[in-house]
Amino acid sequence: MLSSPLILAFQFASPGPILIDLGAFSIRWYGFLIASAILIGITLSQYLASRRHVSPELIGDLALWLVVGAIPAARIYYVLFEWKNYVDRPAEIVAIWHGGIAIHGAILGGSLAMLIFSRLNRISFWQSADLVAPSLILGQAIGRWGNFFNSEAFGRPTNLPWKLYIPPMQRPPGYGQFEYFHPTFLYESLWNVGVLILLLGLFFWGLQGKMPLKLGTLILVYLIAYSVGRFWIEGLRMDSLMLGPLRIAQVVSLGGIGLGAMGLVWLYVFNRDLPGTVLKPSTRRSVAEARSRRM
């Protein structure tokens, strides 16, 4: 008798994609959550930067580069693998508010933008990546709820207590008789919160001198920890981006685990620093002198 209310409490059903409907203009949950994740992430990265004696203003400048690099890349990545759904509807390519962005595309675009920004500003790419990593995983935890409101990115049919109701029109072909599916958005959101706690724990342990924390450690741990979760969660999903028989996200996740592991071995087993982008002090002085002469 006591199990029924508990079971009902874990049955998710989206209230719909619209947060505020103003007639000709509406605000969607998806866009609202992405914007919120960006603002919260910038605030967190600026706080972490101040604890490492890095200018918060510099992180604010970097954030603009990351947004410009990550969001279009996330959309392009998704559209390329789902081109069959857009070839006859080119106007939908820019309709990002309808959903359909890929975090791996965002990571690629954001990494390129960060690399360019770091070189232009003569700062360490790895320092910047470490300060952004906790905000990135926090943004992913928040952004996954956009999938919930859009009734997308769900898993296989299930009758577990925490099942997700999907409306008939949004069920995959051949699955119209099923009402409930795995809430993979929730699995990944909770996993990402766990990764966030891990990264912040490492960050503050490093500040307190409880463990040596070399530049690049946080972003490498992020690559491993996020990729492990994404790999098994992706196996439950029914809308994976595919390349032949392969789930692209699982392939990329395996690559992320491998790269992260090799980076940590390089740092802590071989006791070597990662290739940096910081100019040597003498080079910095020569750049400053050149600028002063031009003035």
N, C-alpha and C positions, 0 to 999 in steps of 0.2 A: 504493500500500500504506500510505503514511503518512497518507492523508487520512481513512481510516475512523475511527480513534480520535478525531481532531480533530472530525469531524462528530458522533460520538456524544456528545462532551463538551458540545456545544451544544444537545442535545435535552432540553428541559425537560419534566418531568412532576411534577405536584403530589403530595406524599405524603398529601394529605387536609387538611381544614379543622381537625382537632382537634390541638391541641398537647399537652394532658394530659387523659387520660380517667380520671376517678375514679368511673365508674359513674353514679350519679345526678347527678353534677356534672362538668362538663368545661370546660376552658379552650380557647377557639378561637384560632387564629393571628390572625384578623381583629381580635378585641378586644385581644389581647396587643400587636399592632403599633400599634394606635391609642393605647393607654395608654402604650406606650414612646415613641411620637412626641410625645405631649403632655409627658411628663416631660423628654425630651431637649430639646424646644423651649423649655420654660420655662427650663431651665438655660442654654441658649445666649442667649436674650433677656436674661436677668439679667446675664450676662457682658458682652454688648454694651452694656447700660444702664450698667453700672459704668464702662465706657470712655468713655461720653459724660456721665458725672457725673449720671446719673439714678438714683434709688433703686431697687435691685433688688427691694426689698420691694413697691414700687409695681407693678412688673411681675408679681410673684407675685399681687397682688390682681387685676390686669388679667386674668391667665391664667384665673382662675375665671370671670370674666365672659365671656371668649371661649369657653370650653368650654360654658357654659350657653347662649350664643347660637348657637354654630356647629354643634354636633352635632345638636340637634333640627332646626335649619333645613336642614341637609344631608339629613336623612332626609325631612323634609316635602317638600322640593324634588323629591327622587327619587320619592316616592310619588305626588305630584300628576301627574307625567308618565307614571307607570306604573300609574295608578289601576285600569286594567282587570285588573291582576294582583292587586289587593288588595281590590276591592269585595266579593268573595265570601269573603275571608279576612282580616277586620279584625284578628284577633289577630296577623297577620304584620306589621302596620304598625309595631309597636314592636320587632320582632325584628331589631334592627340588627346583631346578631352573625351573622346569615345573609348579611350583605352588603347593598349597596344604599344607598349614600350618595353625594351629589353635591357635589364640591368647590366648585362655583359657589354652591350653596346655603349651604355653610359660610362662604364668603367674605362673602356678603350678611348672614347672621346675625351673623357675627363683627364685621363693619364697623359694624353698628348697635349692637352691644353696646359696641364700643370708642368710638363716638361718644358714647354716653350716659355711659360711664365717664369719658371725657375732660372732658366738660362738668361732671360732678359734682365732679371733682377739680381743675378749673381747670388742666388740662395740655393741651399741644398734641396734637391728634389725629394730625398728621403725624409728630411725633416718635415717638409710640407705634407708628404704623404702620411706620415705618422700622425700629424695633427688633424688631418682630414678623415682618417680611417674610422674613428669612433662616430663621427658625424655621418659618414656614409652608411654605416650599418644601422644607425638610428633612423636615418631617412628611409632605408629599405623596410625597416620594421613598421614605420608609419605608412609608407606608400602602399604596402601590401593590402591595407584595408580599402584602398581604392578598388582593388579586384573584387572585394566583398560587395561593395555597393553596385558594381557593374555586373555582378553575378557571372564572373569569369575566373579563369585560372583555378578551377576546382579539380578534384581528383576523381577517382573511380567511384562507382556506386557503393554505398555502405549503409548499414543500419546501426552504426555505433551511436552511443548517446550524444556525441558531439557532431552529429551529421548536419550537413548544410542543404537546405531546400533550394532547388533550382527551378524557376518557372518553366513551363512546358516549351515555350518558344526559344529558350536558351539552352535546352538540353542537346547534346550531340546527336547526330543522326544514328538511329538504331538504339537509342537509350531513352526513348520517349516514355517507356513504361516505368522508369525509375524516377523517384522524387528526390531522393537524398543522396548526397555525394560527399566525399572527403573534403573538408574545408582546408585545402592545402595553403590557402592564404594565411590562415591562422597558424598552421604548423610553422611556416617560414617566419612569420612575424614573431612568434615566441622564440624560435631558434635565434633570430637576429638579436632579440633582447638579451639572450644569454651571451652571444658573442660580444655585444656592447659591454656587458658587465665584465667579461674577461679582459677586453682591451683597456677599459678604464682602470681595472685592478692592476694590470701590468704598468700602465702609465704612472699611477700614483706610487706603486711599489718602487718604480725606478726613481721617482723624485725623492723618495724617502731613503734611498740608498739600500733598500732591502734586496735588490738584485741589479746586476749590470744590464742596462737597457741601451743597446746600440741603435744608432740611427737606422731606420728601416725595419726594426723588429715588429712594430705594431702593424704595419701594412702587410708584412709577410704572414703574421699570425692571422690577420683578417682573411687573407687569401685562402689559407688552409681551413680555418674554422667555418667561414661562410660556405666554401665550396663543398665541404663534407656534408653539411646540412642540405645544401641545394641538390646535391647528387641524389640522395635518397628520396627527398621530397619530389623531385622531378619525375622519379619513377612511378609516382602515384597519379600524376597529372594526365589529362586526356587531350590537352591542347598544346603539347610541346612543339617548339619549332624543330623541324626535322630536316636532316640531310640524308636522303635515302632511308635506311632503316635506323639511323643513329639519331638519338636525341641530342641536339646541339648543346643544350645547357649541361648535360652530363659530360659530354666530351670536353667542353671548356672547363668544367669544374675539376675534372681529372688533371687538366693542364695547370689550373690554379694551385691545386694541392702539390703537384710536382714542383712548380716554380717556387712556391712558398717554402717547401721543405729544403730545396737546394739552397735558397737564400739563407735560411737559418743555419744550415750546416756550414755555409761559407762564413757566417758571422761568428758562430760560437764553437764550432769544431776546428775550423782552420784559423779562427781568430783574425779574420781579415775584414776590412771595411768594404761596404758596397761601393761600386763606382759612383762618384759624386758629381755634382755640377757646380760646386763652389769654387770660385777662383782662388788661387793662392794669394796670400797677403801682398806679396810684391806685385802681383798682377792687378790686384784691387787698387793699389796705390798708383800704378801707371795709368789705369783707367781714369781715376779721379784727377790725376795731373793733366791728362789729355783733355778732359772735359773743362778744366779750369783754363787751360790755354785757349780753347775754342771760345770761351766766354770773354 
